[in-house]
């Protein structure tokens, strides 16, 4: 096809989608579906409909559900930490799950405004969407990486606790766990710092439309126009943010599944004196296995999408297939950050019980507040009537 060079297309997509894990933070005005002459009108309409349904309806809805679900995760696991029956390893795992829920919660909060990004490149200097467009890739990518690394940390902790129990208390403690969570958060922040420099604000000298007078435009910085830097950074993100975590999670998952096969024997051996502890560890293992499997199903396809595009020889097929697959995998990836609440509720019985107790306590508190309010009103009414009666008696 004339007018497109594959290296130019790769450069354009690289600058738009540097984060190989989170691809839908692209500025649509710079790579517009409807204005792309390389895609026939019929396919362009299909992409436009998919973009509207997935990005404007499904993803915001998933983010809202994930917001409330992760808040409940934090509340329930925080209440669980106060339980004295937890041993130290289970307590450490619970701390990791709380941190993971907070990271997923922040991902949902920061992703939600993406559905309302305008299809234009002109912004008012004090417009919220200007700064959101400038920094959303940095913020969202930070929480993606932190959630991934926290999942890996939790998997390693369970692997050590099950497969090397004598070393688990030496390697992990509450203090060490908190330090590792802080280190991972700082690393996720620093690793994504280049995204802060992705854009720069330009005040255009020539304005096409009068209504855009006084507005500014976003331009890619020289750093992200450098093909070598973009390629190296993408490669690093793929290795650190995807391939290494996926490899570790795969190994840990296999070990945990094997441990579950042996859990029946372990439960029989400890049935008299340690049933609750063994059962608790088994629930955590099953939950973590489910989390890892969902990670493979919902997150890993983003990397496959990237490689499919790279090995494709047909330019039109590459662009159309890549954009189609990107929208679907972005939606799946968003679901991954919102679905853990459902997972915990289905698998972990104590989670359900704690949640039900929390909801009941809220209802009781509301009911007691209403009763106390009604009691105060009744007392006021009685005092008022008594006062009126005493006035009549005095007269």
C-alpha positions as a Markdown table, in Angstrom:
| # | Residue | x | y | z |
|---|---|---|---|---|
| 1 | Unk | 0.0 | 0.0 | 0.0 |
| 2 | Unk | 1.4 | 3.4 | -0.9 |
| 3 | Unk | 1.9 | 6.2 | 1.5 |
| 4 | Unk | 2.9 | 4.0 | 4.5 |
| 5 | Unk | 6.2 | 2.7 | 5.5 |
| 6 | Unk | 6.3 | -0.1 | 8.1 |
| 7 | Unk | 9.0 | 1.7 | 10.1 |
| 8 | Unk | 6.9 | 4.9 | 10.2 |
| 9 | Unk | 3.9 | 2.9 | 11.4 |
| 10 | Unk | 6.0 | 1.2 | 14.1 |
| 11 | Unk | 7.3 | 4.6 | 15.2 |
| 12 | Unk | 3.8 | 6.0 | 15.4 |
| 13 | Unk | 2.5 | 3.1 | 17.4 |
| 14 | Unk | 5.6 | 3.0 | 19.6 |
| 15 | Unk | 5.2 | 6.7 | 20.5 |
| 16 | Unk | 1.5 | 6.1 | 21.2 |
| 17 | Unk | 1.8 | 2.8 | 23.0 |
| 18 | Unk | 5.2 | 2.7 | 24.7 |
| 19 | Unk | 3.8 | 0.9 | 27.6 |
| 20 | Unk | 3.5 | -2.6 | 26.3 |
| 21 | Unk | 1.2 | -3.5 | 29.2 |
| 22 | Unk | -1.3 | -0.6 | 28.9 |
| 23 | Unk | -2.0 | 0.4 | 25.3 |
| 24 | Unk | -5.1 | 2.5 | 25.3 |
| 25 | Unk | -3.7 | 5.7 | 26.6 |
| 26 | Unk | -3.2 | 6.9 | 23.1 |
| 27 | Unk | -4.1 | 10.3 | 21.9 |
| 28 | Unk | -6.9 | 9.5 | 19.5 |
| 29 | Unk | -6.6 | 12.8 | 17.7 |
| 30 | Unk | -3.0 | 11.9 | 16.6 |
| 31 | Unk | -3.9 | 8.4 | 15.3 |
| 32 | Unk | -7.6 | 8.7 | 14.4 |
| 33 | Unk | -9.4 | 5.7 | 13.1 |
| 34 | Unk | -11.8 | 7.5 | 10.9 |
| 35 | Unk | -9.1 | 9.6 | 9.3 |
| 36 | Unk | -6.7 | 6.7 | 8.6 |
| 37 | Unk | -6.8 | 6.3 | 4.8 |
| 38 | Unk | -4.9 | 3.0 | 5.1 |
| 39 | Unk | -8.0 | 1.3 | 6.6 |
| 40 | Unk | -11.1 | 0.9 | 4.3 |
| 41 | Unk | -14.2 | 2.7 | 5.4 |
| 42 | Unk | -16.1 | -0.5 | 6.4 |
| 43 | Unk | -13.3 | -1.7 | 8.7 |
| 44 | Unk | -12.9 | 1.8 | 10.0 |
| 45 | Unk | -16.5 | 1.9 | 11.0 |
| 46 | Unk | -16.1 | -1.5 | 12.8 |
| 47 | Unk | -13.2 | -0.1 | 14.8 |
| 48 | Unk | -15.1 | 3.1 | 15.6 |
| 49 | Unk | -18.0 | 1.1 | 17.0 |
| 50 | Unk | -15.8 | -1.2 | 19.0 |
| 51 | Unk | -13.9 | 1.8 | 20.3 |
| 52 | Unk | -17.1 | 3.4 | 21.5 |
| 53 | Unk | -18.6 | 0.3 | 23.1 |
| 54 | Unk | -15.4 | -0.9 | 24.8 |
| 55 | Unk | -13.8 | 2.4 | 25.8 |
| 56 | Unk | -16.8 | 4.6 | 26.5 |
| 57 | Unk | -19.2 | 2.0 | 28.0 |
| 58 | Unk | -17.5 | -1.3 | 29.1 |
| 59 | Unk | -14.2 | 0.0 | 30.5 |
| 60 | Unk | -15.8 | 2.9 | 32.6 |
| 61 | Unk | -18.4 | 0.4 | 34.0 |
| 62 | Unk | -15.6 | -2.1 | 34.9 |
| 63 | Unk | -13.6 | 0.7 | 36.6 |
| 64 | Unk | -16.7 | 1.8 | 38.7 |
| 65 | Unk | -17.2 | -1.9 | 39.8 |
| 66 | Unk | -13.5 | -2.3 | 40.4 |
| 67 | Unk | -13.5 | 0.9 | 42.5 |
| 68 | Unk | -16.2 | -0.3 | 44.9 |
| 69 | Unk | -14.9 | -3.9 | 44.8 |
| 70 | Unk | -11.4 | -2.9 | 45.8 |
| 71 | Unk | -12.6 | -0.6 | 48.5 |
| 72 | Unk | -14.4 | -3.6 | 50.0 |
| 73 | Unk | -11.3 | -5.7 | 49.6 |
| 74 | Unk | -9.3 | -3.2 | 51.6 |
| 75 | Unk | -12.0 | -3.0 | 54.3 |
| 76 | Unk | -12.4 | -6.8 | 54.6 |
| 77 | Unk | -8.6 | -7.6 | 54.6 |
| 78 | Unk | -7.9 | -4.8 | 57.0 |
| 79 | Unk | -10.5 | -6.3 | 59.4 |
| 80 | Unk | -9.0 | -9.7 | 58.9 |
| 81 | Unk | -5.5 | -8.4 | 60.0 |
| 82 | Unk | -6.9 | -7.9 | 63.4 |
| 83 | Unk | -7.8 | -11.6 | 63.8 |
| 84 | Unk | -5.5 | -13.2 | 66.3 |
| 85 | Unk | -5.8 | -16.6 | 64.7 |
| 86 | Unk | -3.6 | -15.6 | 61.8 |
| 87 | Unk | 0.0 | -16.9 | 61.8 |
| 88 | Unk | 2.8 | -14.6 | 60.6 |
| 89 | Unk | 3.0 | -15.9 | 57.0 |
| 90 | Unk | -0.8 | -15.6 | 56.5 |
| 91 | Unk | -0.6 | -12.1 | 58.1 |
| 92 | Unk | 2.2 | -11.1 | 55.6 |
| 93 | Unk | 0.1 | -12.5 | 52.7 |
| 94 | Unk | -2.9 | -10.4 | 53.9 |
| 95 | Unk | -0.8 | -7.3 | 54.0 |
| 96 | Unk | 0.3 | -8.0 | 50.3 |
| 97 | Unk | -3.4 | -8.5 | 49.3 |
| 98 | Unk | -4.3 | -5.2 | 50.9 |
| 99 | Unk | -1.5 | -3.4 | 49.0 |
| 100 | Unk | -2.6 | -5.1 | 45.8 |
| 101 | Unk | -6.2 | -4.0 | 46.4 |
| 102 | Unk | -5.0 | -0.4 | 46.9 |
| 103 | Unk | -2.9 | -0.5 | 43.7 |
| 104 | Unk | -5.8 | -1.9 | 41.7 |
| 105 | Unk | -8.2 | 0.7 | 43.2 |
| 106 | Unk | -5.9 | 3.5 | 42.1 |
| 107 | Unk | -5.7 | 2.0 | 38.6 |
| 108 | Unk | -9.5 | 2.0 | 38.3 |
| 109 | Unk | -9.6 | 5.6 | 39.6 |
| 110 | Unk | -6.9 | 6.8 | 37.2 |
| 111 | Unk | -8.3 | 4.9 | 34.2 |
| 112 | Unk | -11.9 | 6.0 | 34.5 |
| 113 | Unk | -11.3 | 9.6 | 33.1 |
| 114 | Unk | -9.7 | 8.0 | 30.0 |
| 115 | Unk | -13.2 | 7.4 | 28.6 |
| 116 | Unk | -13.9 | 11.1 | 28.5 |
| 117 | Unk | -10.7 | 12.2 | 26.7 |
| 118 | Unk | -11.7 | 14.6 | 23.9 |
| 119 | Unk | -10.9 | 13.6 | 20.3 |
| 120 | Unk | -9.0 | 16.8 | 19.7 |
| 121 | Unk | -5.5 | 18.1 | 20.4 |
| 122 | Unk | -6.5 | 21.6 | 21.6 |
| 123 | Unk | -6.8 | 22.2 | 25.3 |
| 124 | Unk | -7.5 | 25.2 | 27.5 |
| 125 | Unk | -4.3 | 25.9 | 29.6 |
| 126 | Unk | -6.1 | 25.2 | 32.8 |
| 127 | Unk | -8.2 | 22.3 | 31.6 |
| 128 | Unk | -8.1 | 19.1 | 33.6 |
| 129 | Unk | -7.9 | 16.9 | 30.5 |
| 130 | Unk | -4.7 | 18.6 | 29.4 |
| 131 | Unk | -2.9 | 17.5 | 32.5 |
| 132 | Unk | -4.6 | 14.1 | 32.5 |
| 133 | Unk | -3.5 | 13.5 | 28.9 |
| 134 | Unk | 0.1 | 14.6 | 29.8 |
| 135 | Unk | 0.5 | 12.3 | 32.9 |
| 136 | Unk | -2.1 | 9.5 | 32.7 |
| 137 | Unk | 0.3 | 7.1 | 31.0 |
| 138 | Unk | 2.8 | 7.7 | 33.8 |
| 139 | Unk | 0.3 | 7.3 | 36.6 |
| 140 | Unk | -1.6 | 4.3 | 35.1 |
| 141 | Unk | 1.6 | 2.5 | 34.1 |
| 142 | Unk | 3.0 | 2.9 | 37.6 |
| 143 | Unk | -0.1 | 1.2 | 39.2 |
| 144 | Unk | 0.0 | -1.5 | 36.5 |
| 145 | Unk | 3.6 | -2.3 | 37.3 |
| 146 | Unk | 3.1 | -2.1 | 41.1 |
| 147 | Unk | 0.1 | -4.5 | 40.9 |
| 148 | Unk | 2.1 | -6.9 | 38.8 |
| 149 | Unk | 5.1 | -6.9 | 41.2 |
| 150 | Unk | 2.8 | -7.2 | 44.2 |
| 151 | Unk | 1.2 | -10.3 | 42.6 |
| 152 | Unk | 4.7 | -11.7 | 42.1 |
| 153 | Unk | 5.7 | -11.0 | 45.7 |
| 154 | Unk | 2.6 | -12.7 | 47.0 |
| 155 | Unk | 3.2 | -15.7 | 44.8 |
| 156 | Unk | 6.9 | -16.0 | 46.0 |
| 157 | Unk | 5.8 | -15.7 | 49.6 |
| 158 | Unk | 3.3 | -18.6 | 49.2 |
| 159 | Unk | 5.9 | -20.6 | 47.3 |
| 160 | Unk | 8.4 | -20.2 | 50.1 |
| 161 | Unk | 5.8 | -20.9 | 52.8 |
| 162 | Unk | 4.7 | -24.1 | 51.1 |
| 163 | Unk | 7.8 | -25.5 | 49.5 |
| 164 | Unk | 10.4 | -24.2 | 51.9 |
| 165 | Unk | 8.6 | -23.7 | 55.2 |
| 166 | Unk | 11.7 | -23.8 | 57.4 |
| 167 | Unk | 13.1 | -20.8 | 55.6 |
| 168 | Unk | 9.8 | -18.8 | 55.3 |
| 169 | Unk | 10.1 | -17.2 | 58.8 |
| 170 | Unk | 13.7 | -16.2 | 58.1 |
| 171 | Unk | 12.9 | -14.6 | 54.8 |
| 172 | Unk | 9.6 | -13.0 | 55.5 |
| 173 | Unk | 8.2 | -11.0 | 58.5 |
| 174 | Unk | 5.7 | -8.2 | 58.8 |
| 175 | Unk | 8.4 | -5.6 | 58.9 |
| 176 | Unk | 10.3 | -7.1 | 55.9 |
| 177 | Unk | 7.0 | -7.4 | 54.0 |
| 178 | Unk | 6.1 | -3.8 | 54.5 |
| 179 | Unk | 9.6 | -2.7 | 53.4 |
| 180 | Unk | 9.4 | -4.9 | 50.2 |
| 181 | Unk | 6.0 | -3.4 | 49.4 |
| 182 | Unk | 7.4 | 0.2 | 49.7 |
| 183 | Unk | 10.5 | -0.8 | 47.6 |
| 184 | Unk | 8.3 | -2.2 | 44.9 |
| 185 | Unk | 6.1 | 1.0 | 44.9 |
| 186 | Unk | 9.2 | 3.2 | 44.6 |
| 187 | Unk | 10.6 | 1.1 | 41.9 |
| 188 | Unk | 7.3 | 1.2 | 39.9 |
| 189 | Unk | 7.3 | 5.0 | 40.3 |
| 190 | Unk | 10.9 | 5.5 | 39.2 |
| 191 | Unk | 10.7 | 3.0 | 36.3 |
| 192 | Unk | 7.9 | 5.0 | 34.7 |
| 193 | Unk | 9.4 | 8.4 | 35.3 |
| 194 | Unk | 10.3 | 8.8 | 31.6 |
| 195 | Unk | 6.5 | 9.0 | 30.9 |
| 196 | Unk | 6.4 | 12.3 | 32.7 |
| 197 | Unk | 8.5 | 13.7 | 29.9 |
| 198 | Unk | 6.3 | 12.2 | 27.1 |
| 199 | Unk | 4.6 | 15.4 | 26.2 |
| 200 | Unk | 5.4 | 19.1 | 26.1 |
| 201 | Unk | 2.9 | 21.9 | 25.8 |
| 202 | Unk | 3.0 | 24.1 | 22.7 |
| 203 | Unk | 1.1 | 27.4 | 22.1 |
| 204 | Unk | 0.4 | 27.3 | 18.4 |
| 205 | Unk | 1.2 | 30.4 | 16.4 |
| 206 | Unk | -1.4 | 29.6 | 13.7 |
| 207 | Unk | -4.9 | 28.7 | 14.8 |
| 208 | Unk | -7.3 | 27.0 | 12.4 |
| 209 | Unk | -10.5 | 27.8 | 14.2 |
| 210 | Unk | -11.4 | 31.0 | 16.2 |
| 211 | Unk | -12.8 | 29.0 | 19.1 |
| 212 | Unk | -9.3 | 27.6 | 19.8 |
| 213 | Unk | -7.7 | 31.0 | 20.3 |
| 214 | Unk | -5.8 | 30.9 | 23.6 |
| 215 | Unk | -5.7 | 27.1 | 23.6 |
| 216 | Unk | -2.5 | 25.0 | 23.7 |
| 217 | Unk | -1.5 | 21.7 | 22.0 |
| 218 | Unk | 0.3 | 18.7 | 23.2 |
| 219 | Unk | 3.4 | 17.5 | 21.3 |
| 220 | Unk | 5.6 | 14.5 | 21.8 |
| 221 | Unk | 8.9 | 15.4 | 23.4 |
| 222 | Unk | 12.2 | 14.8 | 21.6 |
| 223 | Unk | 12.9 | 11.9 | 24.0 |
| 224 | Unk | 9.8 | 10.0 | 22.7 |
| 225 | Unk | 10.5 | 10.9 | 19.1 |
| 226 | Unk | 13.8 | 9.1 | 19.4 |
| 227 | Unk | 13.2 | 5.6 | 17.9 |
| 228 | Unk | 16.1 | 4.0 | 19.7 |
| 229 | Unk | 15.0 | 5.2 | 23.1 |
| 230 | Unk | 11.4 | 4.1 | 22.5 |
| 231 | Unk | 12.5 | 0.7 | 21.3 |
| 232 | Unk | 14.8 | 0.1 | 24.3 |
| 233 | Unk | 12.2 | 1.4 | 26.8 |
| 234 | Unk | 9.6 | -0.9 | 25.3 |
| 235 | Unk | 11.9 | -3.8 | 25.5 |
| 236 | Unk | 12.7 | -3.1 | 29.1 |
| 237 | Unk | 9.0 | -2.7 | 29.9 |
| 238 | Unk | 8.3 | -6.1 | 28.2 |
| 239 | Unk | 11.1 | -7.8 | 30.1 |
| 240 | Unk | 10.6 | -6.3 | 33.6 |
| 241 | Unk | 6.8 | -5.7 | 33.4 |
| 242 | Unk | 5.8 | -8.9 | 31.6 |
| 243 | Unk | 8.2 | -11.7 | 30.8 |
| 244 | Unk | 10.0 | -12.0 | 34.1 |
| 245 | Unk | 6.8 | -11.7 | 36.2 |
| 246 | Unk | 5.0 | -14.2 | 33.9 |
| 247 | Unk | 7.9 | -16.7 | 34.2 |
| 248 | Unk | 8.0 | -16.4 | 38.0 |
| 249 | Unk | 4.2 | -16.6 | 38.3 |
| 250 | Unk | 4.1 | -19.7 | 36.1 |
| 251 | Unk | 6.8 | -21.5 | 38.2 |
| 252 | Unk | 5.1 | -20.5 | 41.5 |
| 253 | Unk | 1.7 | -21.6 | 40.1 |
| 254 | Unk | 2.9 | -25.0 | 39.2 |
| 255 | Unk | 4.4 | -25.5 | 42.6 |
| 256 | Unk | 1.3 | -24.3 | 44.4 |
| 257 | Unk | -0.9 | -26.6 | 42.3 |
| 258 | Unk | 1.4 | -29.5 | 43.2 |
| 259 | Unk | 1.1 | -28.4 | 46.9 |
| 260 | Unk | -2.7 | -28.5 | 46.6 |
| 261 | Unk | -2.5 | -32.1 | 45.5 |
| 262 | Unk | -0.6 | -33.0 | 48.6 |
| 263 | Unk | -2.9 | -30.9 | 50.9 |
| 264 | Unk | -5.3 | -33.7 | 51.5 |
| 265 | Unk | -2.5 | -35.7 | 53.1 |
| 266 | Unk | -1.4 | -32.7 | 55.1 |
| 267 | Unk | -4.9 | -32.0 | 56.4 |
| 268 | Unk | -5.2 | -35.6 | 57.6 |
| 269 | Unk | -1.8 | -35.4 | 59.4 |
| 270 | Unk | -2.8 | -32.2 | 61.2 |
| 271 | Unk | -6.6 | -32.8 | 61.5 |
| 272 | Unk | -6.5 | -33.0 | 65.2 |
| 273 | Unk | -4.6 | -29.9 | 66.3 |
| 274 | Unk | -4.1 | -27.6 | 63.3 |
| 275 | Unk | -7.1 | -27.9 | 61.0 |
| 276 | Unk | -7.9 | -24.2 | 61.0 |
| 277 | Unk | -4.3 | -23.2 | 60.1 |
| 278 | Unk | -4.0 | -25.8 | 57.2 |
| 279 | Unk | -7.4 | -24.8 | 55.9 |
| 280 | Unk | -6.5 | -21.1 | 55.9 |
| 281 | Unk | -3.3 | -21.8 | 54.0 |
| 282 | Unk | -5.2 | -23.9 | 51.5 |
| 283 | Unk | -7.7 | -21.1 | 50.9 |
| 284 | Unk | -4.9 | -18.6 | 50.3 |
| 285 | Unk | -3.1 | -21.0 | 47.9 |
| 286 | Unk | -6.3 | -21.6 | 45.9 |
| 287 | Unk | -7.0 | -17.8 | 45.8 |
| 288 | Unk | -3.5 | -17.1 | 44.6 |
| 289 | Unk | -3.6 | -19.8 | 41.9 |
| 290 | Unk | -6.9 | -18.2 | 40.6 |
| 291 | Unk | -5.3 | -14.7 | 40.6 |
| 292 | Unk | -2.3 | -16.0 | 38.7 |
| 293 | Unk | -4.5 | -17.8 | 36.1 |
| 294 | Unk | -6.5 | -14.7 | 35.6 |
| 295 | Unk | -3.3 | -12.7 | 35.2 |
| 296 | Unk | -2.3 | -15.1 | 32.4 |
| 297 | Unk | -5.7 | -14.9 | 30.7 |
| 298 | Unk | -6.4 | -11.2 | 31.0 |
| 299 | Unk | -2.9 | -9.5 | 31.0 |
| 300 | Unk | -0.6 | -11.7 | 29.0 |
| 301 | Unk | -2.5 | -11.2 | 25.7 |
| 302 | Unk | -1.3 | -7.6 | 25.5 |
| 303 | Unk | 2.2 | -8.9 | 24.8 |
| 304 | Unk | 0.9 | -11.4 | 22.3 |
| 305 | Unk | -0.8 | -8.5 | 20.5 |
| 306 | Unk | 2.4 | -6.6 | 20.2 |
| 307 | Unk | 4.3 | -9.5 | 18.7 |
| 308 | Unk | 1.5 | -10.3 | 16.3 |
| 309 | Unk | 1.9 | -6.8 | 14.9 |
| 310 | Unk | 5.6 | -7.0 | 14.7 |
| 311 | Unk | 5.7 | -10.3 | 12.7 |
| 312 | Unk | 2.9 | -9.2 | 10.4 |
| 313 | Unk | 4.0 | -8.5 | 6.8 |
| 314 | Unk | 0.8 | -6.9 | 5.6 |
| 315 | Unk | 0.7 | -3.2 | 6.6 |
| 316 | Unk | -3.1 | -2.9 | 6.4 |
| 317 | Unk | -3.6 | -6.2 | 8.1 |
| 318 | Unk | -1.1 | -5.2 | 10.8 |
| 319 | Unk | -2.8 | -1.8 | 11.5 |
| 320 | Unk | -6.3 | -3.2 | 11.5 |
| 321 | Unk | -5.6 | -6.4 | 13.4 |
| 322 | Unk | -3.4 | -4.6 | 15.9 |
| 323 | Unk | -6.0 | -1.9 | 16.7 |
| 324 | Unk | -8.8 | -4.5 | 17.0 |
| 325 | Unk | -6.7 | -6.8 | 19.2 |
| 326 | Unk | -5.5 | -3.8 | 21.3 |
| 327 | Unk | -9.0 | -2.7 | 22.2 |
| 328 | Unk | -10.0 | -6.2 | 23.2 |
| 329 | Unk | -6.9 | -6.9 | 25.3 |
| 330 | Unk | -7.1 | -3.5 | 27.0 |
| 331 | Unk | -10.6 | -4.3 | 28.1 |
| 332 | Unk | -9.5 | -7.7 | 29.4 |
| 333 | Unk | -6.6 | -6.0 | 31.2 |
| 334 | Unk | -8.9 | -3.6 | 32.9 |
| 335 | Unk | -11.1 | -6.5 | 34.0 |
| 336 | Unk | -8.1 | -8.0 | 35.7 |
| 337 | Unk | -7.8 | -5.0 | 38.0 |
| 338 | Unk | -11.5 | -5.2 | 39.0 |
| 339 | Unk | -12.3 | -8.9 | 39.3 |
| 340 | Unk | -10.4 | -9.8 | 42.5 |
| 341 | Unk | -13.3 | -9.0 | 44.7 |
| 342 | Unk | -15.5 | -11.5 | 42.9 |
| 343 | Unk | -12.7 | -14.0 | 43.2 |
| 344 | Unk | -12.3 | -13.5 | 46.9 |
| 345 | Unk | -16.0 | -13.7 | 47.5 |
| 346 | Unk | -16.4 | -17.0 | 45.7 |
| 347 | Unk | -13.3 | -18.8 | 47.0 |
| 348 | Unk | -12.7 | -17.5 | 50.6 |
| 349 | Unk | -15.5 | -18.3 | 53.0 |
| 350 | Unk | -14.1 | -16.1 | 55.8 |
| 351 | Unk | -14.0 | -13.2 | 53.3 |
| 352 | Unk | -17.7 | -13.7 | 52.7 |
| 353 | Unk | -18.4 | -13.9 | 56.4 |
| 354 | Unk | -16.4 | -10.8 | 57.2 |
| 355 | Unk | -18.1 | -8.9 | 54.4 |
| 356 | Unk | -21.5 | -10.0 | 55.7 |
| 357 | Unk | -20.6 | -9.0 | 59.2 |
| 358 | Unk | -19.4 | -5.6 | 58.0 |
| 359 | Unk | -22.6 | -5.0 | 56.0 |
| 360 | Unk | -24.7 | -6.0 | 59.1 |
| 361 | Unk | -22.7 | -3.7 | 61.3 |
| 362 | Unk | -23.3 | -0.8 | 58.9 |
| 363 | Unk | -27.1 | -1.6 | 58.9 |
| 364 | Unk | -27.2 | -1.9 | 62.7 |
| 365 | Unk | -25.3 | 1.4 | 63.1 |
| 366 | Unk | -27.7 | 3.1 | 60.7 |
| 367 | Unk | -30.7 | 1.6 | 62.6 |
| 368 | Unk | -29.3 | 2.6 | 66.0 |
| 369 | Unk | -28.7 | 6.1 | 64.6 |
| 370 | Unk | -32.3 | 6.4 | 63.4 |
| 371 | Unk | -33.6 | 5.1 | 66.8 |
| 372 | Unk | -31.5 | 7.5 | 68.7 |
| 373 | Unk | -32.7 | 10.3 | 66.5 |
| 374 | Unk | -36.3 | 9.3 | 67.0 |
| 375 | Unk | -35.7 | 9.0 | 70.8 |
| 376 | Unk | -34.3 | 12.6 | 70.8 |
| 377 | Unk | -37.3 | 13.9 | 68.9 |
| 378 | Unk | -39.7 | 12.1 | 71.3 |
| 379 | Unk | -37.9 | 13.6 | 74.3 |
| 380 | Unk | -38.0 | 17.1 | 72.8 |
| 381 | Unk | -41.8 | 16.7 | 72.1 |
| 382 | Unk | -42.4 | 15.5 | 75.7 |
| 383 | Unk | -40.4 | 18.4 | 77.1 |
| 384 | Unk | -42.2 | 20.9 | 74.9 |
| 385 | Unk | -45.7 | 19.6 | 75.9 |
| 386 | Unk | -44.7 | 19.5 | 79.6 |
| 387 | Unk | -43.5 | 23.1 | 79.3 |
| 388 | Unk | -46.7 | 24.2 | 77.7 |
| 389 | Unk | -48.8 | 22.4 | 80.4 |
| 390 | Unk | -46.8 | 24.1 | 83.2 |
| 391 | Unk | -47.3 | 27.5 | 81.6 |
| 392 | Unk | -51.1 | 26.9 | 81.5 |
| 393 | Unk | -51.1 | 25.7 | 85.2 |
| 394 | Unk | -49.2 | 28.9 | 86.2 |
| 395 | Unk | -51.7 | 31.1 | 84.4 |
